[in-house]
Each structure stands twice: as structure tokens, then as C-alpha cells.
Amino acid sequence: MATPKKGRSASAQSKPGRSLALILIAIAALTGGMFASGHTTPRLGIDLAGGTSITLRAVPEAGNEAAINKTNMDTAVSIMERRVNGLGVSESEVQTQGRDNIVVNIPKGTNSEQARKQVGTTAKLYFRPVIATEVSGGGGAASPSPSPTGSPSDQPSGKATDKPEATDKGSASPSASPSTQGRAVTDALKADATPSASASDKGKASPSATGGTAGDDASKLQEQYAKLDCTNEKTRSTVGDGVKASAPTLACGQNSQGQWQKYILGPAEVDGTDVDKAQAVLNTQTGAGWTVTMDFTDGGAKKFADVTGKLAQNQSPQNQFAIVLDGDVVSDPYVRQALTGGNAEISGNFTQQSAQDLSNMLSYGALPLTFKVDSMTTVTAALGGDQLNAGLIAGAIGLALVVIYLLAYYRGLSFIAILSLLVSAALTYTLMALLGPTIGFALNLPAVCGAIVAIGITADSFIVYFERVRDEIREGRSLRPAVERAWPRARRTILVSDFVSFLAAAVLFIVTVGKVQGFAFTLGLTTLLDVVVVFLFTKPLLTLMARRPFFANGHKWSGLDPKSLGAQPPLRRTRRPAVPVDPKEA
């Protein structure tokens, strides 16, 4: 039984080069990937790179001032966090301030501009039937729109084709639109003017059925429509303010020719909560380019089928429905038949970015409150840079003290420890650089602190192993057997120590938010790398060095001199139990 064990031990000792080759190949591959991706430095957080700080103030809707409460504010914070992180902007900070303010800090970097646009967007989506529409400022009777998809300049939008049609997802659009016919605008307004009307009754009521009040409201809305000028930005920003989803409203949108279109829209038949999922898709089959597909909930699918079935019986423009996002008409497709598939596609001249922006907002939900930007300031990296420099100086001083200690106490063994620290630093740097574009990791000041703390954790692992080897030498063994015999016991201690450190980092990452997570993430990452370096670099390198005469013969500067360690010669290659001497034989 002893012979196979010895053979396995000899085989393990004879091939430490494999482990060294493996970790060196990994470093080369990570470095190559870093340069190939073009990300040769880690992404920096807002405290190191600067960025934008936005203060948003919640604005109560008419008659609903109680909506500004802690529950809705916390929900808004959660949605904003998902939006900005969904765009790949990591290390963003979203937190409440006072009763009705939310502060958003967005670091400078990729997609930060889109994040600033989306962060306070309410993203309230409604599907409203079109009652009348015409080019704003053009005058004349109501006419069909060439498919507007308008939005203010600071909102994502896509310009639709000239003759859009709402279709089941994936189906083709026809090439022609119905001619302009249909009911009188006044009759349509009166039919839709009763907020309490059910979805099945809307569009069927006669003018007299709605009563005098409805008629007055319809006339007032028509007067406002006649005076509405959507080319005026200030006027556009106030259109539809305070109007409930259950009431008719006015709206503006921009058509594919860049003209502003004005609308009279009926009560909302379907809203954004009925959308289960939205996704930006490149539609190559129909040549529609980038589109936004929507899957409805079960209840939403039924409502959407009902409203499209009713609209299909009308003539243009009253066979159209407007997709209204935050008061702006995104698209106004017409329908020919009820869409019962539970999904729909918004098509038009979307760019990839505008399609993704729209789908992102719809996917992560509508904010429960309306927000206005109170202030937007640019945060410079000067203060964070000074703190980083101070932190790096502190880290360099700490590292220098560790190296001095290793040189003074372990002498030649310090060469192995320093090389191991360099390998750990190389792995840490390349991984941080690659994790920026892959998972959005951004290096902030707490993360730098975590990396500095990791120096002590890594050095502690070396010390545990070196001391085990030195203990074996004190017991009278030569270096090569001492290296192998010390490893199992040192390995257990290192794994337990690193497990405790990693567990602490994991708990800290889970229970904290913001910058503290950067500290926990870095600490956990470097703890895992410590295990990799010790197993694949430190131990194999010490095995190789134990074959060199400088170490094997116990040179006084090797750190393994038996005399300085208190070992008594002759040195043994195997451990033998002490045999007591019989006094009579002596």
C-alpha cells in the first residue's frame, strides 16, 4: 500500500509545471481578450469618473395628491434602478431625498445619455381610438395621419411608415390605407365623452344618449382642438395635462415627414399595465427594420382584441388607434380586423437605439408618479481623483511594508510571495477591465479599498503555507518532503480562511446597496483569486524551487535554513516515530 502512495506523491511533485503553465495561459488569454475588446482599463464609477446628478420632484396629478407616498416613491426608485442598469449603466445611485424628491447619480460612460433621458420618464402607455387628426397648422377638416410617432426631443421615438397597420406580431403590413371617411367628429366625440361608458358601449352611443353635459364637453374639446398648435413646444408640453385615462383628450405627434400632427383621442381602451413584455426586434422578413413587439397579458389580450374588432368596422381615421406614451402619440396604426393573437408590433423608422429605449421603458413598467427635473448638475471627478490618489498611496505604503516584512523574515521565500502577489494583481486587473463591458462593473473608491484589503488576505495564505513548511523542517525533514507534507494541512487552513472571507463578502453584497456593494464584490473576487493563485502558482512554484540547491541545501538567505529554524541534523526524508532507548542496552 505504501508503494502506490509514494508513486502518486512523486508524480505530483514531478509535474508542477502543468499548473504554472495553466495559470500563465489564463493570464495571457485574459490579457489578449482585454486588448481585443478595446477595454484596457476598468470602468470607473461616478466618484472617480464624474457624471451627472439629477434631482427629480414628484408632481401630483389632479385630485390625486395622496399618491405621493413612501410606497410609490420606493416603487419609482426600484423602476429607475432597473431602467438605468438595463441600459448597461452600472454603479448608478437612485435614492429618495425628503418626501417628494429622488436623486439619481449616473456615472459618465456608455449609454449614460440614454439613461438621463429615461430615468424620469413616466412611461404611461395608453391605446386610445383616434377620433380626428390633421397636420397641425395646416387647417382644414380632419384627415388621416401619415402615421405619426412623435415625442418631445428628449424622449425616445421612432418615425413610422406612411401607412402603418397594427398587426399580429410577425405578420406583414398591407401597402394601402383606407380612404378618409366615417362619422362626423362631433358625433364621435359625443359617443366617447362619457367616462363611465363600458368598453363595449363606446363608439355605439348616439349623440343624445350622452346628455347635454357630454355634448358641451365635446364642443369644448373641438374648440381646443381647432386652436391647438403642436408646432409650439410650450403648447405641446401642456397638452393632455390632468386628463384622466377614461376621458377624451388632445394629443400631438410627429409624422414621418417631420410634421407635427394633432389629434382628438377617445378614452383609453388598453393601458401599459396590460403589456406583459416589450422587446426591440430587427424584422428582416417584412423589411420593417427595427420594431417593438409587445406581448399582452391575458386580460390585456382580450381588451386589445375587443377594441381592434370595433375599430375595424369604422373608416379612417376612426379605424385607427393611437399608441400614446407619456402624452405623446408614438404611432397611430389602422386595423382591418380584430387582433386576437395576444401580441402586437409597433413598426416604423425606428433606429436600434430608439427601439431599445422604448422597449426598455415598457418592459420595466410605468412610474407610479409623474416627475419633473428640478436640477441637473455635472459631477467632476476631481474630488474622487484626489481620494483615489490618497488611497493608492496608502495601498502602496501597505504593500511596501508587506514586502519589507517578507524580505526580512522569509528572505528567499519572499521571492515566491512577491511573484504570487504580481500574478494575483494581473488576474484582478484584467478581470476588472473585462467585467466592465460584460456585466457593467464599475470601479469606485470602496472597490479600491476592497482590493487593498485583499493584499493582506493573499499574503496571509502565503504565510500559512510557508510556516507549515518551516514546521516540517524543524521536525527534521529535508525541504522536498517538507513541501509536500505541509501542503495538505496548509490547504485546509487556507480554504477555511478564504471561505469565511468570501461568505462575509457575499452577505455584505446581498444586504447592502450602492457603493458598499463595490467593496463587497471586489473583496469576494480577490478572495476567489487567492485560492486560484495559491493552488496553481504558489504551491507549484515552491515545489520547483525546492529542487534548486539554494533552497534545497538550506542556504542561510533562503529562509529555510535548518539551523536558524532550530532543526537538529541529520535531516530525515521520511517521518519516523521516535523509538525509546532501553537503559540496559545503553
Beta strands, then each sheet from edge to edge (+ up, - down):
strand 1: 51-59
strand 2: 93-97
strand 3: 101-107
strand 4: 125-135
strand 5: 249-254
strand 6: 260-265
strand 7: 270-271
strand 8: 275-283
strand 9: 289-296
strand 10: 321-325
strand 11: 328-331
strand 12: 343-350
strand 13: 370-379
sheet 1: 2+ 3- 1+ 13-
sheet 2: 5+ 6- 4+ 7-
sheet 3: 5+ 6- 4+ 10- 11+
sheet 4: 8+ 9- 12+
end
